[in-house]
Amino acid sequence: MNQIILPVSELKTALSGFSKIISKRAALPVLQHVRIERLLDGALTISGTDLDAFASYRFEQGKEGNAESMLVPFISLHSIVKGCAAKENIGLEKSSGDSVLIRYQIGGQEAEQQVASLPVEEWPTAPKINGERVLLNGALRSALLEALRCTSTDETRYILRGAYIDVSEKQSHYVVGTDGRHLYSSNSFHVPIDSSVIIPDHRFIGWKELARDGDWALRIELDKGQPAFVEIGSYRWTFVCKAIEGNFPNWRQVLPDPSGFKTSIKVPARALDELVEVVTKLPSDGINHPIGIKLSREGKLVLFGRASGTDRFTEAGFSAGEAKGGPVTICLNRNYLIKALRFGLTEIQIADELSPIRCSDESGRHMIIMPIRLDGVTSNPPTQPSSPVSKDAQSSATNKNEMQQTNRSNGEAVTLNRGNKKSSLETVVEQIDALKSSIKASAAALHEVITSLKQAQREQRGTEKEIQSVRSTLQNLQRVKI
């Protein structure tokens, strides 16, 4: 008997991690399996893949025995393990043909279940990473995870769907993440790698249990003419995936000039949760999720929001922050502001209502957030104290705002144009947005048609069952003799 014994307590953790990788809709049957292996030294491992990413878990304690390897259906194994107690063990053994026998405990007695399997030879080979290991200390790992939370989810912006480790400047290395509406960067460390790399925002990397599994080590395989591979290793886990290919945008050119910030709001670390609560509870229109920040001449800080379908604003004062600078009113996406506050960025710097704001702390972390045009929220935003000016000056300021204050209809970013004329690029962008909306509408209509067809199939099967039942009844009646 060449049985592999696995502890349920660790197996539950491992299968939870593989659920971030293994897809129920995988085109290849082998991708719906996990590979369980006992090595020559007795070490026990379990692996999963979707061809783009490979993950392997090494159990704390090995078991003596011959080298053995088998493929087990993920869903079957997960279903059995879910009903087992953490102190129990699971036994796995190859059975006749391409099948595996799973032994487990039920009420103190041993039960077994035979499940269909596949030959081990069908298992995809994971790429080999030969680069040197780079230790990701606490600050660097935290920066990587925060940058991944700021990446794009738009499938058409593939290059932005990962965190960029920028080592182009020898004296200062950065970790950057952006979706085009807000940008995160951190530069308080040095990463000893030869080339910059874009690490994809994979669900497994953001998994909380991976962050708790000891220190991380990073290895990068950069072969000329071949896709780059990234390996992240922890105490028990090893994760390998392809790096995102392409040139990351020149993110430095969008950084605002620090000398242009005229207003600064410092929030004590102990008051960050309070400010998050205020921002969260203010009403929102649910589209661009706008939140307004208003600083009066007296230095009073007020946040305001408006529910959809009403012109009335809800205002909330915040006295825990220390504000310096001139009066200003600006509007931005509350989700980005909340994210910055939860990252622990305690200083908010504002230039004017049309320029991006910067949230930062003393450790070198920054988040740049694009504003939302105030008149996109309301035609009469909350007033702020203003000094008397002449009618000519007011007319000139109005004309200047009309020339400069132009925003895309979805509130994504503020752009500066002359007059109301649109550039060719803006026209193309609007046409693409319209085309995307049309495609989404067509997809929704197609989904409804498919749903209707499935319902019709279910009704047809039900009718066939009823007809079969009637036929069986008639046949029974025909057999009755009087």
Secondary structure, 3 states (H helix, E strand, C coil): CCCEEEEHHHHHHHHHHHCCCCCCCCCCHHHHEEEEEECCCCCEEEEEECCCEEEEEECCCCCCCCCEEEEEEHHHHHHHHHCCCCCCEEEEEECCCCEEEEEEEECCEEEEEEEECCCHHHCCCCCCCCCCCEEECHHHHHHHHHHHCCCCCCCCCHHHCEEEEECCCCCCCEEEEECCCEEEEECCCCCCCCCCEEEECCCCCCCHHHHCCCCEEEEEECCCCCCCEEEEECCCEEEEEECCCCCCCCHHHHCCCHHHCCEEEECCHHHHHHHHHHHHHCCCCCCCCEEEEEECCCCCEEEEECCCCCCCCEEEECCCCEEEECCEEEEEEHHHHHHHHHCCCCEEEECCCCCCEEEECCCCEEEEECECCHHHCCCCCCCCCCCCCCHHHHHHHHHHHHHHCEECCCCCCEECCCCCCCCHHHHHHHHHHHHHHHHHHHHHHHHHHHHHHHHHHHHHHHHHHHHHHHHHHHHHHHHCCC
